[in-house]
Amino acid sequence: MGCNRNCGLLTGTIIGAVLAILGGILIPVGNNLIEELVKKEVVIEHGTTAFKNWIVPESPIYRQIWFFDVQNPEEVMKNGSAPILKEKGPYTYRTRYTHKVNVMKHDDATLSYFLENIFLFQPNMSSGLESDNITTVNLAVVVKAFKTNFIFHVLSLNILIQLSKSKLLQTRTVKEILWGYEDPFLKLIPFPNIDKIVGVFYPLNKTFDGPYQIYSGKDDINKVGIIQSYKNNRTVDYWESYCGMVNGTDGASFHPFINKSEELYFFSSDICRSIFVTFESEKTAKEILVYRFSVPLSTFEPPTTNPDNMCFCIDMELSRNCTLTGILDLSSCKEGKPVYITLPHFLHVSEELFHHVEGLKPVEEEHRIFLDVEPITGFTLHYAKRLQINLKTAIIGDENAELFRSKVTDKIKLLNIIQIVLITLGSVMFLGFFIAFCACRKKSSK
């Protein structure tokens, strides 16, 4: 009977040791399996998870727009008073919900496509309707007069405004301001080829952006999604030197196995330039661990503080000889329109600019740009690209979050649990049976 008991204890010891060893072996083996699976699924080609979400994002993407409604237009126009602003919004549009257009595979390494600029109003996600009235700057007066390079002195400009019964500040609907309206002022400008319609996003809706040519990641997984060329060029001609380089992806995804120490670059046609983000903190998006990357403050600093920004400084008068913080002149890439981009509410903009208006309330958490990237696959699950004239946000939907968890996160968690259970159970069994075996041997020898 003593022999049977010893044999049983010895058997348990051996089984425990085997389980512990198996758990240890499973760590590198399991990690290699996950790595190979991820590398296969993030390549942008037919049949992969990445391709399915790349060709048309399954998670809804929205562009949300807030307006600054001028509360004292008469005082501003008559007395030159500082405008008092009241924020109204959001007015929400769904975008990027159609397939990429003219997708062409050039070889195993690259493919090209166009993006359709299409906007669908979402009343249930908006604070009002497109028929809401907003009092703001008359784009016809400011933008068109500037674009034609027509030399107006104050008197002639006022005469044309009065003759057309137009105003420098006027009330228009949300739909008119965004998507276009015809102002009588434009009919009096003596240039026959001037478009008589003006709007913030006119004529963007139902147009196409591109072509983009990107790397599929088939040959080099670290280059997946990186833009090889935009509009058949490696640079944009709005900026000089390295500022015009098209760097990074489109921001929707990056290479797999993201490291916290790296800088992630992405190109945005909205601001006609590339930008980079750096690691800020760990977050969760729908119970999925993500790395939050945000735009560093150096991006908005003037060349006097950050010399790398020198080639982004174009308007010496507006920028006070390139000493103001937080303003990007986009007139060169917006068909000559006097467009200047900042973060919402002049976040991180030089203090002196706040002296000219009232009602601005910059809040870091609400008005900054960030991306939440799942570090294993490199997929962006939540992002907020916030600009003074628009805000674009997207977060992975519940259905796709569940799909992502089932395909990636849950499998990794399960593998880790199995590894821990095997190692723990094996170690406990090994120690328990080994101690019992030694005790029985000692007792038998007595």
C-alpha positions as CSV (number, residue, x, y, z in Angstrom):
1,M,0.0,0.0,0.0
2,G,3.0,2.3,0.8
3,C,4.3,1.7,-2.7
4,N,0.9,2.6,-4.3
5,R,0.8,5.8,-2.3
6,N,4.4,6.7,-3.2
7,C,3.7,5.9,-6.8
8,G,0.6,8.1,-6.8
9,L,2.5,11.0,-5.2
10,L,5.3,10.6,-7.7
11,T,2.9,10.5,-10.6
12,G,1.3,13.8,-9.3
13,T,4.7,15.4,-9.0
14,I,5.6,14.5,-12.5
15,I,2.2,15.7,-13.9
16,G,2.6,19.0,-12.0
17,A,6.1,19.4,-13.5
18,V,4.8,18.7,-17.0
19,L,2.0,21.2,-16.6
20,A,4.4,23.9,-15.4
21,I,6.8,23.3,-18.2
22,L,3.9,23.3,-20.7
23,G,2.7,26.6,-19.4
24,G,6.2,28.0,-19.7
25,I,6.6,26.7,-23.2
26,L,3.2,28.1,-24.2
27,I,4.4,31.7,-23.5
28,P,6.8,32.1,-26.4
29,V,4.8,29.7,-28.6
30,G,1.5,31.5,-27.9
31,N,3.1,34.9,-28.5
32,N,4.5,33.8,-31.8
33,L,1.1,32.5,-32.9
34,I,-0.6,35.8,-31.9
35,E,2.2,37.7,-33.7
36,E,1.8,35.7,-36.9
37,L,-2.0,36.1,-36.8
38,V,-1.8,39.8,-36.3
39,K,0.8,40.2,-39.1
40,K,-1.5,38.3,-41.4
41,E,-4.7,40.2,-40.5
42,V,-3.4,43.7,-40.6
43,V,-2.1,43.5,-44.2
44,I,-4.4,45.5,-46.5
45,E,-5.5,42.8,-49.0
46,H,-8.7,40.9,-49.8
47,G,-9.8,38.6,-47.1
48,T,-8.1,40.2,-44.1
49,T,-9.7,42.0,-41.2
50,A,-7.7,45.2,-42.1
51,F,-9.0,45.2,-45.7
52,K,-12.6,44.9,-44.6
53,N,-12.4,47.9,-42.3
54,W,-10.2,49.8,-44.7
55,I,-12.4,49.6,-47.8
56,V,-15.3,51.2,-45.8
57,P,-15.0,51.9,-42.0
58,E,-17.5,49.8,-40.1
59,S,-17.3,52.1,-37.2
60,P,-19.3,55.3,-37.9
61,I,-17.2,58.5,-38.5
62,Y,-18.8,61.8,-37.8
63,R,-17.8,65.4,-38.4
64,Q,-19.3,67.6,-35.7
65,I,-19.4,71.4,-36.2
66,W,-19.8,74.2,-33.7
67,F,-20.5,77.8,-34.7
68,F,-19.6,81.1,-33.0
69,D,-22.8,83.1,-33.1
70,V,-22.1,86.8,-32.8
71,Q,-24.4,88.3,-30.1
72,N,-23.7,92.0,-30.8
73,P,-23.5,92.4,-34.6
74,E,-24.8,96.0,-34.7
75,E,-22.3,97.2,-32.1
76,V,-19.5,95.5,-33.9
77,M,-20.3,97.0,-37.3
78,K,-21.2,100.5,-36.0
79,N,-18.8,101.0,-33.2
80,G,-16.0,98.5,-33.8
81,S,-16.8,96.8,-30.5
82,A,-15.2,93.4,-29.8
83,P,-17.6,90.6,-30.9
84,I,-19.3,88.7,-28.1
85,L,-19.4,85.0,-29.2
86,K,-21.8,82.3,-28.2
87,E,-21.0,78.7,-29.2
88,K,-23.8,76.8,-30.9
89,G,-23.7,73.2,-31.8
90,P,-22.9,70.5,-32.5
91,Y,-24.3,70.0,-36.0
92,T,-23.4,66.4,-36.8
93,Y,-22.7,64.9,-40.2
94,R,-21.8,61.3,-40.9
95,T,-18.9,60.9,-43.3
96,R,-16.6,58.2,-44.8
97,Y,-19.5,55.8,-44.9
98,T,-19.1,54.9,-48.5
99,H,-16.6,52.6,-50.2
100,K,-13.2,53.9,-51.3
101,V,-13.4,54.7,-55.0
102,N,-11.3,53.4,-57.9
103,V,-9.3,51.0,-55.7
104,M,-6.3,49.7,-57.7
105,K,-3.7,47.2,-56.7
106,H,-0.4,48.2,-58.3
107,D,1.7,45.3,-57.0
108,D,1.9,43.3,-53.8
109,A,3.4,46.4,-52.1
110,T,1.0,49.3,-52.9
111,L,-2.6,50.1,-53.9
112,S,-4.3,53.4,-54.7
113,Y,-7.8,54.9,-54.2
114,F,-9.9,58.0,-53.9
115,L,-12.0,59.1,-50.9
116,E,-15.4,60.5,-51.5
117,N,-16.2,63.6,-49.5
118,I,-19.8,63.0,-48.6
119,F,-21.8,64.4,-45.6
120,L,-25.1,63.1,-44.2
121,F,-26.8,65.3,-41.6
122,Q,-27.6,63.5,-38.3
123,P,-30.5,65.4,-36.6
124,N,-30.6,63.0,-33.7
125,M,-27.0,63.7,-32.9
126,S,-27.3,67.5,-33.4
127,S,-28.4,70.3,-31.1
128,G,-30.6,71.8,-33.8
129,L,-31.5,71.7,-37.5
130,E,-29.7,72.9,-40.6
131,S,-32.3,75.6,-40.8
132,D,-31.0,77.2,-37.5
133,N,-29.9,80.8,-37.9
134,I,-26.3,81.8,-37.2
135,T,-24.9,85.4,-37.1
136,T,-21.4,85.4,-38.4
137,V,-19.0,86.9,-40.9
138,N,-20.3,87.2,-44.5
139,L,-18.0,84.8,-46.4
140,A,-19.0,86.5,-49.7
141,V,-17.5,89.8,-48.5
142,V,-14.4,88.5,-46.8
143,V,-13.4,85.5,-48.8
144,K,-14.3,86.4,-52.4
145,A,-12.9,90.0,-52.2
146,F,-9.7,88.6,-50.8
147,K,-9.5,85.8,-53.4
148,T,-9.9,88.1,-56.4
149,N,-7.0,90.3,-55.2
150,F,-9.4,93.2,-56.0
151,I,-8.0,96.3,-54.3
152,F,-10.8,97.6,-52.2
153,H,-10.2,100.6,-50.0
154,V,-12.6,101.1,-47.2
155,L,-14.9,103.5,-49.0
156,S,-15.4,101.4,-52.2
157,L,-16.0,98.3,-50.1
158,N,-18.6,100.0,-48.0
159,I,-20.3,101.4,-51.2
160,L,-20.5,97.9,-52.7
161,I,-21.9,96.4,-49.5
162,Q,-24.5,99.2,-49.3
163,L,-25.5,98.9,-53.0
164,S,-25.9,95.1,-52.7
165,K,-27.8,95.5,-49.4
166,S,-25.3,93.0,-47.9
167,K,-23.5,93.2,-44.6
168,L,-20.1,92.3,-43.2
169,L,-21.9,90.4,-40.4
170,Q,-25.0,88.6,-41.5
171,T,-27.5,85.9,-40.4
172,R,-27.6,82.8,-42.4
173,T,-28.8,79.2,-41.9
174,V,-26.4,76.5,-40.9
175,K,-26.9,74.8,-44.3
176,E,-26.2,78.0,-46.2
177,I,-23.0,78.8,-44.2
178,L,-21.6,75.2,-44.6
179,W,-22.8,74.2,-48.1
180,G,-23.1,77.5,-49.9
181,Y,-25.2,80.5,-50.6
182,E,-25.4,83.3,-53.2
183,D,-24.8,86.7,-51.9
184,P,-25.8,89.8,-53.9
185,F,-22.5,91.4,-53.1
186,L,-20.7,89.0,-55.4
187,K,-22.8,90.2,-58.4
188,L,-21.2,93.6,-58.1
189,I,-17.6,92.5,-58.2
190,P,-16.4,93.3,-61.8
191,F,-14.9,89.9,-62.6
192,P,-17.0,87.6,-64.9
193,N,-15.4,84.2,-63.8
194,I,-16.1,84.6,-60.0
195,D,-18.2,81.8,-58.6
196,K,-21.3,83.5,-57.1
197,I,-21.8,80.8,-54.4
198,V,-19.7,80.7,-51.2
199,G,-19.7,78.4,-48.2
200,V,-17.3,77.0,-45.6
201,F,-17.3,73.6,-47.3
202,Y,-18.5,74.6,-50.7
203,P,-18.0,72.8,-53.1
204,L,-16.5,69.9,-51.0
205,N,-19.6,67.7,-50.7
206,K,-19.8,64.9,-53.2
207,T,-16.3,65.6,-54.5
208,F,-13.3,63.2,-54.4
209,D,-10.0,63.5,-52.5
210,G,-6.9,61.9,-53.9
211,P,-5.6,59.7,-55.4
212,Y,-3.9,58.2,-52.4
213,Q,-1.3,55.5,-52.9
214,I,-0.4,53.5,-49.8
215,Y,1.7,50.5,-48.8
216,S,-0.3,47.3,-48.2
217,G,2.2,45.9,-45.7
218,K,2.5,42.7,-47.7
219,D,6.3,43.1,-48.1
220,D,7.0,45.1,-45.0
221,I,4.4,45.0,-42.2
222,N,6.0,48.1,-40.6
223,K,4.9,50.2,-43.7
224,V,1.3,49.1,-43.7
225,G,-1.0,52.0,-44.4
226,I,1.8,54.5,-45.0
227,I,1.0,57.0,-47.8
228,Q,3.5,56.5,-50.6
229,S,2.1,59.5,-52.6
230,Y,-0.9,61.9,-52.5
231,K,-2.2,63.3,-55.8
232,N,0.7,61.5,-57.4
233,N,3.3,63.4,-55.4
234,R,5.4,62.7,-52.3
235,T,5.0,66.3,-51.3
236,V,2.4,69.0,-51.3
237,D,3.4,72.4,-52.8
238,Y,1.7,74.5,-50.1
239,W,4.8,74.5,-47.9
240,E,8.5,74.8,-48.6
241,S,11.2,72.2,-47.7
242,Y,10.3,69.3,-45.4
243,C,7.1,70.9,-44.3
244,G,5.5,69.8,-47.6
245,M,6.4,66.1,-47.1
246,V,3.5,63.6,-47.0
247,N,4.4,61.5,-44.0
248,G,2.7,58.6,-42.2
249,T,-0.8,57.0,-42.7
250,D,-4.2,58.6,-42.8
251,G,-4.6,58.2,-39.1
252,A,-7.1,55.3,-39.3
253,S,-4.4,52.7,-38.5
254,F,-0.7,52.3,-38.0
255,H,1.8,49.4,-38.0
256,P,1.2,46.6,-35.5
257,F,3.0,46.3,-32.1
258,I,3.1,50.0,-31.3
259,N,5.8,51.2,-28.9
260,K,5.1,53.9,-26.4
261,S,8.3,55.7,-27.2
262,E,7.7,56.3,-30.9
263,E,6.1,59.2,-32.8
264,L,3.1,58.3,-35.0
265,Y,2.8,60.4,-38.2
266,F,-0.4,60.9,-40.2
267,F,-1.4,63.1,-43.1
268,S,-4.6,65.2,-43.1
269,S,-5.8,66.8,-46.3
270,D,-8.1,69.0,-44.1
271,I,-5.0,71.0,-42.9
272,C,-2.9,70.1,-46.0
273,R,0.0,68.8,-44.0
274,S,1.4,65.9,-42.0
275,I,1.5,65.9,-38.2
276,F,2.7,63.6,-35.5
277,V,1.4,62.5,-32.1
278,T,3.3,61.1,-29.0
279,F,2.3,58.7,-26.3
280,E,0.3,60.3,-23.4
281,S,-1.3,57.5,-21.3
282,E,-3.1,54.1,-21.3
283,K,-6.8,54.2,-21.8
284,T,-9.7,51.8,-22.5
285,A,-12.1,52.0,-25.4
286,K,-15.1,49.6,-25.0
287,E,-13.0,47.5,-22.6
288,I,-10.1,47.3,-25.0
289,L,-6.7,48.6,-23.9
290,V,-5.5,51.5,-26.0
291,Y,-2.6,53.9,-26.1
292,R,-3.6,57.5,-26.2
293,F,-1.4,59.6,-28.5
294,S,-1.8,63.4,-28.6
295,V,-0.3,66.2,-30.5
296,P,2.6,67.8,-28.6
297,L,2.5,71.5,-27.8
298,S,5.7,72.0,-29.9
299,T,3.4,71.5,-33.0
300,F,1.7,74.8,-32.3
301,E,4.8,76.8,-31.2
302,P,6.2,79.6,-33.4
303,P,9.5,79.3,-35.1
304,T,11.2,81.5,-32.5
305,T,10.5,78.6,-30.0
306,N,10.5,75.6,-32.4
307,P,12.7,76.3,-35.5
308,D,11.2,73.2,-37.2
309,N,8.0,75.2,-37.8
310,M,9.6,77.9,-39.8
311,C,8.4,76.6,-43.2
312,F,4.8,76.6,-42.0
313,C,5.0,80.4,-41.3
314,I,3.8,82.3,-44.4
315,D,1.8,85.4,-43.3
316,M,4.4,87.6,-41.5
317,E,1.8,90.3,-40.7
318,L,-0.7,88.0,-39.1
319,S,1.9,86.0,-37.3
320,R,3.8,89.0,-36.0
321,N,6.9,88.0,-37.9
322,C,6.3,84.3,-36.9
323,T,6.1,85.0,-33.1
324,L,2.5,84.1,-32.5
325,T,1.6,80.7,-31.2
326,G,-1.1,78.3,-32.5
327,I,-2.1,79.7,-35.9
328,L,-1.7,77.9,-39.3
329,D,-2.2,79.9,-42.5
330,L,-4.0,77.6,-44.9
331,S,-4.7,80.2,-47.7
332,S,-2.2,78.6,-50.0
333,C,-4.1,75.2,-50.0
334,K,-7.6,76.6,-49.8
335,E,-7.8,78.2,-53.2
336,G,-6.5,81.5,-51.9
337,K,-9.2,81.8,-49.3
338,P,-8.0,83.6,-46.1
339,V,-8.3,80.5,-43.9
340,Y,-6.4,80.3,-40.7
341,I,-6.7,77.2,-38.5
342,T,-6.3,77.0,-34.8
343,L,-7.5,74.6,-32.1
344,P,-11.0,75.3,-30.9
345,H,-11.5,78.4,-28.7
346,F,-7.9,79.4,-29.5
347,L,-6.5,76.7,-27.3
348,H,-2.7,77.2,-27.1
349,V,-2.9,80.4,-29.1
350,S,-1.0,83.5,-28.0
351,E,-2.8,85.4,-25.2
352,E,-3.0,88.7,-27.1
353,L,-5.5,87.2,-29.6
354,F,-8.1,86.8,-26.9
355,H,-8.2,90.6,-26.5
356,H,-10.1,91.0,-29.7
357,V,-13.1,88.8,-28.9
358,E,-15.2,87.7,-25.9
359,G,-16.8,84.3,-25.2
360,L,-13.9,82.0,-25.9
361,K,-13.3,79.3,-23.3
362,P,-10.5,76.9,-24.3
363,V,-10.5,73.6,-22.4
364,E,-7.6,71.2,-22.9
365,E,-9.7,68.0,-22.6
366,E,-12.4,69.2,-24.9
367,H,-10.4,71.0,-27.6
368,R,-7.2,69.0,-28.3
369,I,-6.3,66.4,-30.9
370,F,-5.8,62.8,-29.9
371,L,-5.8,59.2,-31.2
372,D,-6.5,56.0,-29.2
373,V,-4.5,53.2,-30.8
374,E,-4.8,49.5,-30.0
375,P,-1.1,48.7,-29.6
376,I,-1.1,45.1,-30.9
377,T,-2.8,45.6,-34.2
378,G,-2.1,49.4,-34.6
379,F,-5.8,50.1,-35.4
380,T,-7.1,53.5,-34.2
381,L,-10.3,52.8,-32.2
382,H,-11.1,56.3,-31.1
383,Y,-9.9,59.7,-32.4
384,A,-10.7,63.3,-32.2
385,K,-9.3,65.7,-34.8
386,R,-10.4,69.1,-33.5
387,L,-9.9,72.3,-35.4
388,Q,-11.3,75.8,-35.0
389,I,-13.7,75.5,-38.0
390,N,-14.6,71.8,-37.5
391,L,-14.4,68.8,-35.2
392,K,-14.1,65.2,-36.5
393,T,-14.6,62.4,-34.1
394,A,-15.0,58.7,-34.3
395,I,-15.1,55.9,-31.9
396,I,-15.4,52.1,-32.6
397,G,-19.0,51.0,-32.4
398,D,-20.4,48.4,-29.9
399,E,-20.7,45.7,-32.6
400,N,-17.2,46.2,-33.9
401,A,-15.8,46.5,-30.4
402,E,-17.3,43.1,-29.6
403,L,-15.9,41.6,-32.9
404,F,-12.5,43.1,-32.1
405,R,-12.5,41.7,-28.6
406,S,-13.6,38.2,-29.8
407,K,-10.9,38.1,-32.5
408,V,-8.0,39.8,-30.8
409,T,-8.3,40.9,-27.2
410,D,-10.3,37.9,-25.8
411,K,-7.9,35.4,-27.5
412,I,-4.9,37.1,-26.0
413,K,-6.6,37.3,-22.5
414,L,-7.5,33.6,-22.8
415,L,-4.0,32.6,-23.8
416,N,-2.6,34.5,-20.9
417,I,-5.1,32.9,-18.5
418,I,-4.2,29.4,-19.8
419,Q,-0.5,30.1,-19.4
420,I,-1.0,31.4,-15.8
421,V,-3.3,28.5,-14.9
422,L,-0.9,25.9,-16.3
423,I,2.1,27.3,-14.6
424,T,0.3,27.9,-11.3
425,L,-1.5,24.5,-11.2
426,G,1.6,22.7,-12.4
427,S,3.8,24.4,-9.8
428,V,1.4,23.7,-6.9
429,M,0.9,20.1,-7.9
430,F,4.6,19.6,-8.3
431,L,5.5,21.1,-4.9
432,G,2.5,19.5,-3.1
433,F,3.1,16.0,-4.4
434,F,6.9,16.3,-4.1
435,I,6.6,17.3,-0.4
436,A,4.1,14.5,0.3
437,F,6.3,12.0,-1.5
438,C,9.3,13.0,0.6
439,A,7.3,12.8,3.8
440,C,6.0,9.3,2.9
441,R,9.6,8.2,2.0
442,K,10.8,9.5,5.4
443,K,8.0,7.9,7.3
444,S,8.5,4.5,5.5
445,S,12.2,4.5,6.2
446,K,11.5,4.9,10.0
